[in-house]
């Protein structure tokens, strides 16, 4: 089936006696379609494709987030209060009364978005560099929808001990830790350990964010058809980080009949269960017909 290409703009970039350079803007269906267009243009006699840009890549040029001052820095007096010598008085006050850190700094409205790049979206282990644009996007969402200042922390390690230690070391500067795109089963251990040692909230988005959305969607859908959580049969495909959290929250919300199917093709029906800290199901499940 042929796909229609929509040309949205044609601009002359350069004009010479022997050649002309034209910028062509068009709308492609997807990346594969865009590649086909470029290949077709390059096959035309006398046409040379010099450079191809993608609006998604253009949007990411230079990153998607930035830091801006909330206070004016126009005069020497402004600088003397925002920085030295005036800021020294604030530091001494916080040293004397650490409980005021949240009130007098960004800590109370800041979140560290932490990843090791081991489970980036659905693409697998891509590493911390490839995970950075995803973490930037999450930070942008925090700011846009909750007015929370978030910052990507991409760690060049997949060692659980090192990740926990890194989060522990940066925790004084943040009001919360958002774990993101860390593969199972390490994510369960990392979250558990951080919750035990830190005095700030720790949230694993791939687990709890997904579970919250699933429960909300299921609750609304059942309301539309006049059914209750305890009367329906639920099937969960996958028992990884997201699947485990989804099952746990659904059971806590009142689901009685649940079938979970993981990659090892083991299905377990149960009325009562909770994931182990390692992310595996407990032995001896209660089966329900």
Phi and psi in degrees as GROMACS dihedral restraints (atoms count N, CA, C in turn):
[ dihedral_restraints ]
;  ai    aj    ak    al  type     phi  dphi    fc
    3     4     5     6     1   -77.2    20    10
    4     5     6     7     1   144.0    20    10
    6     7     8     9     1  -107.6    20    10
    7     8     9    10     1   130.4    20    10
    9    10    11    12     1   -77.3    20    10
   10    11    12    13     1   132.4    20    10
   12    13    14    15     1  -101.7    20    10
   13    14    15    16     1   128.3    20    10
   15    16    17    18     1  -102.1    20    10
   16    17    18    19     1   115.0    20    10
   18    19    20    21     1   -88.2    20    10
   19    20    21    22     1   119.1    20    10
   21    22    23    24     1   -99.0    20    10
   22    23    24    25     1   -18.9    20    10
   24    25    26    27     1  -162.9    20    10
   25    26    27    28     1   144.7    20    10
   27    28    29    30     1  -133.8    20    10
   28    29    30    31     1   118.8    20    10
   30    31    32    33     1  -126.9    20    10
   31    32    33    34     1   138.0    20    10
   33    34    35    36     1   -82.4    20    10
   34    35    36    37     1   114.5    20    10
   36    37    38    39     1   -87.2    20    10
   37    38    39    40     1   -43.0    20    10
   39    40    41    42     1  -144.2    20    10
   40    41    42    43     1   147.2    20    10
   42    43    44    45     1  -135.9    20    10
   43    44    45    46     1   122.6    20    10
   45    46    47    48     1  -127.0    20    10
   46    47    48    49     1   171.0    20    10
   48    49    50    51     1   -65.0    20    10
   49    50    51    52     1   -32.0    20    10
   51    52    53    54     1  -106.8    20    10
   52    53    54    55     1    -6.0    20    10
   54    55    56    57     1  -160.8    20    10
   55    56    57    58     1   164.7    20    10
   57    58    59    60     1  -139.3    20    10
   58    59    60    61     1   137.6    20    10
   60    61    62    63     1  -107.2    20    10
   61    62    63    64     1   125.1    20    10
   63    64    65    66     1  -122.1    20    10
   64    65    66    67     1   134.0    20    10
   66    67    68    69     1   -92.3    20    10
   67    68    69    70     1   120.7    20    10
   69    70    71    72     1  -112.2    20    10
   70    71    72    73     1   123.2    20    10
   72    73    74    75     1  -108.4    20    10
   73    74    75    76     1   127.1    20    10
   75    76    77    78     1  -142.4    20    10
   76    77    78    79     1   162.6    20    10
   78    79    80    81     1  -105.5    20    10
   79    80    81    82     1   116.8    20    10
   81    82    83    84     1  -100.9    20    10
   82    83    84    85     1   156.3    20    10
   84    85    86    87     1   -70.3    20    10
   85    86    87    88     1   -43.9    20    10
   87    88    89    90     1  -157.6    20    10
   88    89    90    91     1  -174.5    20    10
   90    91    92    93     1   -62.9    20    10
   91    92    93    94     1   -38.1    20    10
   93    94    95    96     1   -65.0    20    10
   94    95    96    97     1   -41.3    20    10
   96    97    98    99     1   -63.4    20    10
   97    98    99   100     1   -40.9    20    10
   99   100   101   102     1   -61.6    20    10
  100   101   102   103     1   -40.6    20    10
  102   103   104   105     1   -63.2    20    10
  103   104   105   106     1   -39.0    20    10
  105   106   107   108     1   -64.1    20    10
  106   107   108   109     1   -39.4    20    10
  108   109   110   111     1   -63.9    20    10
  109   110   111   112     1   -45.8    20    10
  111   112   113   114     1   -62.1    20    10
  112   113   114   115     1   -41.9    20    10
  114   115   116   117     1   -64.4    20    10
  115   116   117   118     1   -40.3    20    10
  117   118   119   120     1   -67.1    20    10
  118   119   120   121     1   -39.6    20    10
  120   121   122   123     1   -66.1    20    10
  121   122   123   124     1   -40.6    20    10
  123   124   125   126     1   -66.2    20    10
  124   125   126   127     1   -22.6    20    10
  126   127   128   129     1   -83.2    20    10
  127   128   129   130     1    -9.7    20    10
  129   130   131   132     1   -75.4    20    10
  130   131   132   133     1   131.8    20    10
  132   133   134   135     1   -61.1    20    10
  133   134   135   136     1   126.7    20    10
  135   136   137   138     1    88.6    20    10
  136   137   138   139     1    -2.9    20    10
  138   139   140   141     1  -104.6    20    10
  139   140   141   142     1   131.0    20    10
  141   142   143   144     1  -121.5    20    10
  142   143   144   145     1   124.3    20    10
  144   145   146   147     1   -87.5    20    10
  145   146   147   148     1   112.3    20    10
  147   148   149   150     1   -85.8    20    10
  148   149   150   151     1   -44.9    20    10
  150   151   152   153     1  -152.4    20    10
  151   152   153   154     1   141.2    20    10
  153   154   155   156     1  -121.6    20    10
  154   155   156   157     1   129.5    20    10
  156   157   158   159     1  -122.1    20    10
  157   158   159   160     1   154.1    20    10
  159   160   161   162     1  -123.4    20    10
  160   161   162   163     1   133.9    20    10
  162   163   164   165     1   -63.0    20    10
  163   164   165   166     1   -29.0    20    10
  165   166   167   168     1   -68.1    20    10
  166   167   168   169     1   -42.4    20    10
  168   169   170   171     1   -66.7    20    10
  169   170   171   172     1   -38.3    20    10
  171   172   173   174     1   -62.2    20    10
  172   173   174   175     1   -36.9    20    10
  174   175   176   177     1   -63.5    20    10
  175   176   177   178     1   -29.1    20    10
  177   178   179   180     1   -88.8    20    10
  178   179   180   181     1    -5.4    20    10
  180   181   182   183     1   -59.7    20    10
  181   182   183   184     1   124.5    20    10
  183   184   185   186     1    77.3    20    10
  184   185   186   187     1     5.5    20    10
  186   187   188   189     1    87.4    20    10
  187   188   189   190     1   167.9    20    10
  189   190   191   192     1  -109.0    20    10
  190   191   192   193     1    -6.3    20    10
  192   193   194   195     1  -130.8    20    10
  193   194   195   196     1   164.0    20    10
  195   196   197   198     1  -154.3    20    10
  196   197   198   199     1   168.5    20    10
  198   199   200   201     1  -108.1    20    10
  199   200   201   202     1   131.6    20    10
  201   202   203   204     1  -129.8    20    10
  202   203   204   205     1   148.3    20    10
  204   205   206   207     1   -75.2    20    10
  205   206   207   208     1   136.5    20    10
  207   208   209   210     1   -87.8    20    10
  208   209   210   211     1   -10.3    20    10
  210   211   212   213     1  -119.1    20    10
  211   212   213   214     1   151.4    20    10
  213   214   215   216     1   -68.7    20    10
  214   215   216   217     1   140.5    20    10
  216   217   218   219     1  -127.8    20    10
  217   218   219   220     1    59.5    20    10
  219   220   221   222     1   -97.3    20    10
  220   221   222   223     1   -31.3    20    10
  222   223   224   225     1  -123.0    20    10
  223   224   225   226     1   170.7    20    10
  225   226   227   228     1   -62.9    20    10
  226   227   228   229     1   -34.3    20    10
  228   229   230   231     1   -64.8    20    10
  229   230   231   232     1   -41.5    20    10
  231   232   233   234     1   -58.3    20    10
  232   233   234   235     1   -47.5    20    10
  234   235   236   237     1   -63.0    20    10
  235   236   237   238     1   -37.5    20    10
  237   238   239   240     1   -69.3    20    10
  238   239   240   241     1   -22.1    20    10
  240   241   242   243     1   -91.6    20    10
  241   242   243   244     1   -40.7    20    10
  243   244   245   246     1   -70.7    20    10
  244   245   246   247     1   -33.5    20    10
  246   247   248   249     1  -126.4    20    10
  247   248   249   250     1  -151.7    20    10
  249   250   251   252     1   -71.0    20    10
  250   251   252   253     1   143.7    20    10
  252   253   254   255     1   -91.9    20    10
  253   254   255   256     1   -12.8    20    10
  255   256   257   258     1   -61.3    20    10
  256   257   258   259     1   -37.3    20    10
  258   259   260   261     1   -63.4    20    10
  259   260   261   262     1   -22.2    20    10
  261   262   263   264     1   -61.6    20    10
  262   263   264   265     1   -35.5    20    10
  264   265   266   267     1   -64.0    20    10
  265   266   267   268     1   -39.1    20    10
  267   268   269   270     1   -66.3    20    10
  268   269   270   271     1   -42.2    20    10
  270   271   272   273     1   -61.2    20    10
  271   272   273   274     1   -43.0    20    10
  273   274   275   276     1   -64.5    20    10
  274   275   276   277     1   -38.5    20    10
  276   277   278   279     1   -64.7    20    10
  277   278   279   280     1   -39.5    20    10
  279   280   281   282     1   -70.6    20    10
  280   281   282   283     1   -34.5    20    10
  282   283   284   285     1   -63.9    20    10
  283   284   285   286     1   -34.0    20    10
  285   286   287   288     1   -80.0    20    10
  286   287   288   289     1   -29.2    20    10
  288   289   290   291     1  -139.7    20    10
  289   290   291   292     1    81.5    20    10
  291   292   293   294     1   -59.2    20    10
  292   293   294   295     1   -21.6    20    10
  294   295   296   297     1   -65.3    20    10
  295   296   297   298     1   -16.5    20    10
  297   298   299   300     1   -86.4    20    10
  298   299   300   301     1     0.8    20    10
  300   301   302   303     1   -58.9    20    10
  301   302   303   304     1   -43.7    20    10
  303   304   305   306     1   -64.8    20    10
  304   305   306   307     1   -32.3    20    10
  306   307   308   309     1   -79.6    20    10
  307   308   309   310     1   -32.9    20    10
  309   310   311   312     1  -106.6    20    10
  310   311   312   313     1     5.2    20    10
  312   313   314   315     1  -138.3    20    10
  313   314   315   316     1  -178.3    20    10
  315   316   317   318     1   -80.0    20    10
  316   317   318   319     1    -4.6    20    10
  318   319   320   321     1   -52.9    20    10
  319   320   321   322     1   -41.8    20    10
  321   322   323   324     1   -68.5    20    10
  322   323   324   325     1   -14.3    20    10
  324   325   326   327     1  -129.1    20    10
  325   326   327   328     1    32.0    20    10
  327   328   329   330     1  -130.1    20    10
  328   329   330   331     1   145.2    20    10
  330   331   332   333     1  -132.6    20    10
  331   332   333   334     1   137.1    20    10
  333   334   335   336     1   -93.4    20    10
  334   335   336   337     1   121.2    20    10
  336   337   338   339     1   -94.8    20    10
  337   338   339   340     1   103.3    20    10
  339   340   341   342     1  -106.0    20    10
  340   341   342   343     1   132.4    20    10
  342   343   344   345     1  -146.6    20    10
  343   344   345   346     1   160.9    20    10
  345   346   347   348     1  -114.8    20    10
  346   347   348   349     1     2.9    20    10
  348   349   350   351     1    71.5    20    10
  349   350   351   352     1    20.3    20    10
  351   352   353   354     1   -87.3    20    10
  352   353   354   355     1   -12.4    20    10
  354   355   356   357     1  -147.7    20    10
  355   356   357   358     1    63.7    20    10
  357   358   359   360     1   -76.4    20    10
  358   359   360   361     1   115.5    20    10
  360   361   362   363     1    48.9    20    10
  361   362   363   364     1  -127.3    20    10
  363   364   365   366     1  -108.2    20    10
  364   365   366   367     1    21.5    20    10
  366   367   368   369     1   -98.8    20    10
  367   368   369   370     1    -9.2    20    10
  369   370   371   372     1    93.6    20    10
  370   371   372   373     1  -155.4    20    10
  372   373   374   375     1   -82.7    20    10
  373   374   375   376     1    98.3    20    10
  375   376   377   378     1  -105.0    20    10
  376   377   378   379     1   -10.6    20    10
  378   379   380   381     1    93.3    20    10
  379   380   381   382     1   166.4    20    10
  381   382   383   384     1   -66.5    20    10
  382   383   384   385     1   -35.3    20    10
  384   385   386   387     1   -64.4    20    10
  385   386   387   388     1   -45.6    20    10
  387   388   389   390     1   -69.5    20    10
  388   389   390   391     1   -22.2    20    10
  390   391   392   393     1   -80.1    20    10
  391   392   393   394     1   -18.1    20    10
  393   394   395   396     1   -58.0    20    10
  394   395   396   397     1   -46.2    20    10
  396   397   398   399     1   -63.1    20    10
  397   398   399   400     1   -29.7    20    10
  399   400   401   402     1   -68.7    20    10
  400   401   402   403     1   -43.1    20    10
  402   403   404   405     1   -67.6    20    10
  403   404   405   406     1   -35.5    20    10
  405   406   407   408     1   -60.1    20    10
  406   407   408   409     1   -43.4    20    10
  408   409   410   411     1   -61.2    20    10
  409   410   411   412     1   -42.1    20    10
  411   412   413   414     1   -64.3    20    10
  412   413   414   415     1   -40.8    20    10
  414   415   416   417     1   -62.2    20    10
  415   416   417   418     1   -39.7    20    10
  417   418   419   420     1   -64.0    20    10
  418   419   420   421     1   -37.2    20    10
  420   421   422   423     1   -65.9    20    10
  421   422   423   424     1   -41.6    20    10
  423   424   425   426     1   -55.3    20    10
  424   425   426   427     1   -45.7    20    10
  426   427   428   429     1   -70.5    20    10
  427   428   429   430     1   -43.7    20    10
  429   430   431   432     1   -68.0    20    10
  430   431   432   433     1   -43.1    20    10
  432   433   434   435     1  -101.5    20    10
  433   434   435   436     1   -15.2    20    10
  435   436   437   438     1  -131.6    20    10
  436   437   438   439     1    -2.0    20    10
  438   439   440   441     1    54.8    20    10
  439   440   441   442     1    36.6    20    10
  441   442   443   444     1  -103.8    20    10
  442   443   444   445     1   134.3    20    10
  444   445   446   447     1   -84.1    20    10
  445   446   447   448     1   114.9    20    10
  447   448   449   450     1  -121.3    20    10
  448   449   450   451     1   154.5    20    10
  450   451   452   453     1  -140.4    20    10
  451   452   453   454     1   136.3    20    10
  453   454   455   456     1   -72.0    20    10
  454   455   456   457     1   133.0    20    10
  456   457   458   459     1  -122.8    20    10
  457   458   459   460     1   100.1    20    10
  459   460   461   462     1  -102.4    20    10
  460   461   462   463     1   111.4    20    10
  462   463   464   465     1   -93.6    20    10
  463   464   465   466     1   133.9    20    10
  465   466   467   468     1   -89.2    20    10
  466   467   468   469     1    57.8    20    10
  468   469   470   471     1  -161.3    20    10
  469   470   471   472     1   148.8    20    10
  471   472   473   474     1  -114.4    20    10
  472   473   474   475     1     9.9    20    10
  474   475   476   477     1   -79.2    20    10
  475   476   477   478     1   124.3    20    10
  477   478   479   480     1   -60.5    20    10
  478   479   480   481     1   -40.7    20    10
  480   481   482   483     1   -62.3    20    10
  481   482   483   484     1   -42.3    20    10
  483   484   485   486     1   -68.4    20    10
  484   485   486   487     1   -37.8    20    10
  486   487   488   489     1   -65.5    20    10
  487   488   489   490     1   -44.5    20    10
  489   490   491   492     1   -62.0    20    10
  490   491   492   493     1   -44.1    20    10
  492   493   494   495     1   -65.1    20    10
  493   494   495   496     1   -40.8    20    10
  495   496   497   498     1   -62.1    20    10
  496   497   498   499     1   -44.3    20    10
  498   499   500   501     1   -64.5    20    10
  499   500   501   502     1   -37.9    20    10
  501   502   503   504     1   -63.6    20    10
  502   503   504   505     1   -37.9    20    10
  504   505   506   507     1   -72.7    20    10
  505   506   507   508     1   -32.9    20    10
  507   508   509   510     1   -92.5    20    10
  508   509   510   511     1    -8.7    20    10
  510   511   512   513     1   -55.5    20    10
  511   512   513   514     1   -35.0    20    10
  513   514   515   516     1   -58.5    20    10
  514   515   516   517     1   -23.1    20    10
  516   517   518   519     1   -95.1    20    10
  517   518   519   520     1     3.0    20    10
  519   520   521   522     1  -132.4    20    10
  520   521   522   523     1   153.9    20    10
  522   523   524   525     1   -91.1    20    10
  523   524   525   526     1    -9.3    20    10
  525   526   527   528     1  -167.8    20    10
  526   527   528   529     1   158.8    20    10
  528   529   530   531     1  -117.3    20    10
  529   530   531   532     1   122.9    20    10
  531   532   533   534     1  -109.0    20    10
  532   533   534   535     1   106.2    20    10
  534   535   536   537     1   -79.1    20    10
  535   536   537   538     1   137.2    20    10
  537   538   539   540     1  -143.4    20    10
  538   539   540   541     1   134.0    20    10
  540   541   542   543     1    53.0    20    10
  541   542   543   544     1    47.3    20    10
  543   544   545   546     1  -110.1    20    10
  544   545   546   547     1   128.5    20    10
  546   547   548   549     1   -69.7    20    10
  547   548   549   550     1   153.1    20    10
  549   550   551   552     1   -82.0    20    10
  550   551   552   553     1   151.4    20    10
  552   553   554   555     1   -91.2    20    10
  553   554   555   556     1     3.1    20    10
  555   556   557   558     1   -61.0    20    10
  556   557   558   559     1   -32.3    20    10
  558   559   560   561     1   -60.4    20    10
  559   560   561   562     1   -34.0    20    10
  561   562   563   564     1   -66.1    20    10
  562   563   564   565     1   -46.2    20    10
  564   565   566   567     1   -65.0    20    10
  565   566   567   568     1   -43.8    20    10
  567   568   569   570     1   -61.9    20    10
  568   569   570   571     1   -46.2    20    10
  570   571   572   573     1   -62.9    20    10
  571   572   573   574     1   -44.8    20    10
  573   574   575   576     1   -60.4    20    10
  574   575   576   577     1   -46.1    20    10
  576   577   578   579     1   -67.0    20    10
  577   578   579   580     1   -39.1    20    10
  579   580   581   582     1   -66.8    20    10
  580   581   582   583     1   -37.7    20    10
  582   583   584   585     1   -65.1    20    10
  583   584   585   586     1   -30.4    20    10
  585   586   587   588     1   -74.8    20    10
  586   587   588   589     1   -33.9    20    10
  588   589   590   591     1  -103.1    20    10
  589   590   591   592     1   -17.3    20    10
  591   592   593   594     1  -101.1    20    10
  592   593   594   595     1   153.8    20    10
  594   595   596   597     1  -104.4    20    10
  595   596   597   598     1    19.0    20    10
  597   598   599   600     1  -123.4    20    10
  598   599   600   601     1   158.2    20    10
  600   601   602   603     1   -62.2    20    10
  601   602   603   604     1   141.3    20    10
  603   604   605   606     1  -124.3    20    10
  604   605   606   607     1   126.2    20    10
  606   607   608   609     1  -133.4    20    10
  607   608   609   610     1   124.6    20    10
  609   610   611   612     1   -98.8    20    10
  610   611   612   613     1   105.0    20    10
  612   613   614   615     1   -59.3    20    10
  613   614   615   616     1   -40.6    20    10
  615   616   617   618     1   -64.1    20    10
  616   617   618   619     1   -28.5    20    10
  618   619   620   621     1   -86.6    20    10
  619   620   621   622     1   -69.7    20    10
  621   622   623   624     1   -78.0    20    10
  622   623   624   625     1   -34.6    20    10
  624   625   626   627     1   -61.3    20    10
  625   626   627   628     1   -45.4    20    10
  627   628   629   630     1   -64.7    20    10
  628   629   630   631     1   -42.9    20    10
  630   631   632   633     1   -62.6    20    10
  631   632   633   634     1   -41.2    20    10
  633   634   635   636     1   -62.6    20    10
  634   635   636   637     1   -43.9    20    10
  636   637   638   639     1   -65.3    20    10
  637   638   639   640     1   -41.7    20    10
  639   640   641   642     1   -63.9    20    10
  640   641   642   643     1   -46.0    20    10
  642   643   644   645     1   -62.9    20    10
  643   644   645   646     1   -41.7    20    10
  645   646   647   648     1   -63.0    20    10
  646   647   648   649     1   -44.9    20    10
  648   649   650   651     1   -64.7    20    10
  649   650   651   652     1   -43.4    20    10
  651   652   653   654     1   -65.3    20    10
  652   653   654   655     1   -41.3    20    10
  654   655   656   657     1   -61.1    20    10
  655   656   657   658     1   -44.8    20    10
  657   658   659   660     1   -66.7    20    10
  658   659   660   661     1   -40.2    20    10
  660   661   662   663     1   -64.2    20    10
  661   662   663   664     1   -42.1    20    10
  663   664   665   666     1   -67.6    20    10
  664   665   666   667     1   -33.7    20    10
  666   667   668   669     1   -62.7    20    10
  667   668   669   670     1   -36.0    20    10
  669   670   671   672     1   -67.1    20    10
  670   671   672   673     1   -32.0    20    10
  672   673   674   675     1  -104.0    20    10
  673   674   675   676     1     6.1    20    10
  675   676   677   678     1    70.7    20    10
  676   677   678   679     1    37.2    20    10
  678   679   680   681     1  -120.2    20    10
  679   680   681   682     1   165.5    20    10
  681   682   683   684     1  -114.4    20    10
  682   683   684   685     1   155.8    20    10
  684   685   686   687     1   -59.1    20    10
  685   686   687   688     1   -37.4    20    10
  687   688   689   690     1   -78.9    20    10
  688   689   690   691     1    -0.1    20    10
  690   691   692   693     1  -112.7    20    10
  691   692   693   694     1    -4.5    20    10
  693   694   695   696     1  -105.1    20    10
  694   695   696   697     1   161.3    20    10
  696   697   698   699     1  -103.5    20    10
  697   698   699   700     1   127.9    20    10
  699   700   701   702     1  -113.9    20    10
  700   701   702   703     1   134.1    20    10
  702   703   704   705     1  -116.9    20    10
  703   704   705   706     1   127.5    20    10
  705   706   707   708     1  -114.5    20    10
  706   707   708   709     1   121.3    20    10
  708   709   710   711     1   -94.2    20    10
  709   710   711   712     1   108.6    20    10
  711   712   713   714     1   106.6    20    10
  712   713   714   715     1   132.0    20    10
  714   715   716   717     1  -122.2    20    10
  715   716   717   718     1    41.1    20    10
  717   718   719   720     1   -85.5    20    10
  718   719   720   721     1  -149.8    20    10
  720   721   722   723     1   -60.4    20    10
  721   722   723   724     1   -51.2    20    10
  723   724   725   726     1   -69.2    20    10
  724   725   726   727     1   -46.9    20    10
  726   727   728   729     1   -60.3    20    10
  727   728   729   730     1   -41.0    20    10
  729   730   731   732     1   -62.2    20    10
  730   731   732   733     1   -45.1    20    10
  732   733   734   735     1   -67.9    20    10
  733   734   735   736     1   -37.9    20    10
  735   736   737   738     1   -61.0    20    10
  736   737   738   739     1   -46.9    20    10
  738   739   740   741     1   -61.2    20    10
  739   740   741   742     1   -45.5    20    10
  741   742   743   744     1   -60.4    20    10
  742   743   744   745     1   -43.3    20    10
  744   745   746   747     1   -72.3    20    10
  745   746   747   748     1   -37.5    20    10
  747   748   749   750     1   -63.9    20    10
  748   749   750   751     1   -41.6    20    10
  750   751   752   753     1   -65.7    20    10
  751   752   753   754     1   -40.6    20    10
  753   754   755   756     1   -66.0    20    10
  754   755   756   757     1   -28.6    20    10
  756   757   758   759     1   -81.4    20    10
  757   758   759   760     1   -11.1    20    10
  759   760   761   762     1   121.4    20    10
  760   761   762   763     1     3.3    20    10
  762   763   764   765     1   -65.3    20    10
  763   764   765   766     1   132.2    20    10
  765   766   767   768     1  -105.9    20    10
  766   767   768   769     1   -28.7    20    10
  768   769   770   771     1  -119.3    20    10
  769   770   771   772     1   108.8    20    10
  771   772   773   774     1  -139.8    20    10
  772   773   774   775     1   134.6    20    10
  774   775   776   777     1  -121.2    20    10
  775   776   777   778     1   122.8    20    10
  777   778   779   780     1  -115.8    20    10
  778   779   780   781     1   132.0    20    10
  780   781   782   783     1  -124.2    20    10
  781   782   783   784     1   117.0    20    10
  783   784   785   786     1  -102.0    20    10
  784   785   786   787     1  -175.9    20    10
  786   787   788   789     1   -65.5    20    10
  787   788   789   790     1   -21.7    20    10
  789   790   791   792     1   -88.6    20    10
  790   791   792   793     1    10.2    20    10
  792   793   794   795     1    62.2    20    10
  793   794   795   796     1    30.7    20    10
  795   796   797   798     1  -101.5    20    10
  796   797   798   799     1   118.7    20    10
  798   799   800   801     1  -104.6    20    10
  799   800   801   802     1   141.2    20    10
  801   802   803   804     1  -140.3    20    10
  802   803   804   805     1   119.9    20    10
  804   805   806   807     1   -95.1    20    10
  805   806   807   808     1   140.2    20    10
  807   808   809   810     1  -156.1    20    10
  808   809   810   811     1   157.0    20    10
  810   811   812   813     1  -104.5    20    10
  811   812   813   814     1   -28.5    20    10
  813   814   815   816     1  -137.9    20    10
  814   815   816   817     1   125.8    20    10
  816   817   818   819     1  -168.4    20    10
  817   818   819   820     1   163.5    20    10
  819   820   821   822     1  -147.8    20    10
  820   821   822   823     1   142.8    20    10
  822   823   824   825     1   -65.9    20    10
  823   824   825   826     1   143.9    20    10
  825   826   827   828     1   -67.9    20    10
  826   827   828   829     1   165.2    20    10
  828   829   830   831     1   -64.1    20    10
  829   830   831   832     1   -24.2    20    10
  831   832   833   834     1   -77.8    20    10
  832   833   834   835     1   -11.7    20    10
  834   835   836   837     1    99.9    20    10
  835   836   837   838     1    -2.7    20    10
  837   838   839   840     1   -93.2    20    10
  838   839   840   841     1   160.2    20    10
  840   841   842   843     1   -80.1    20    10
  841   842   843   844     1   149.5    20    10
  843   844   845   846     1   -67.5    20    10
  844   845   846   847     1   153.8    20    10
  846   847   848   849     1   -74.0    20    10
  847   848   849   850     1   161.9    20    10
  849   850   851   852     1    65.6    20    10
  850   851   852   853     1    56.2    20    10
  852   853   854   855     1   -68.1    20    10
  853   854   855   856     1   149.6    20    10
  855   856   857   858     1   -81.7    20    10
  856   857   858   859     1   118.1    20    10
  858   859   860   861     1   -93.5    20    10
  859   860   861   862     1   144.0    20    10
  861   862   863   864     1  -131.9    20    10
  862   863   864   865     1   126.8    20    10
